[in-house]
């Protein structure tokens, strides 16, 4: 089962939607199962407009 995680700044000037199409342009990072190199998930790291101190993963 493939999982998707979004890491978003929560104290940014704008809200970030939990979507690969968020206005900040998050790029996907694939996560692999090392034993057989199968993709088991994707991490989207959202980009803040200002330096942020608080982040959340969902």
N, C-alpha and C positions, 0 to 999 in steps of 0.2 A: 504494500500500500504506500503510495507516494504522499509525502507531507509537504505543505507549503507554510513558511514562516515569514512574517513581515516584521522588520525591526524599524520602528518609527520614532522620531523625536516627538515628545509630548509637550515640550515647552517652546515650540517654534512659533513664529509669527503667524503661520497659516496651519490649518489642519491638514493631515495627510490621510488620504483614503487607503483602505486596505485593498490595494489593487495594483497590478503591474503597470496600469495606465495612470498612476498618480502623477500629478503635474511636476513633481520633483525628479522624475525620470529614474526610478530605481532599476538597477541592472540585476538580472538573476545570477545567482551563484549555485551551481549544482552540488549536491551532497551525494557522495558515493559510498556504497558498502564495499569496504576495502577487500574483502575476500574474493568477490567476483566482479568488481568494478561496475556494478549495476547502480543506476541512479535511484536513490531512495527518497530524495526530497529536493526542495529549492528554497533558498533564502533570498529575500528581497530586502536590501538595506537602503532605506529611504534617506535622501539627502536634505539636511536642514538648510534654511535660508540664513540663519544666524547661529552662532555657536550655542549648542544646547547641552544641558546638564542631565536631563532626564529622558530616558528612552524606555520603550516597551516593546515586547515581542508578543505577537499574536498569530 
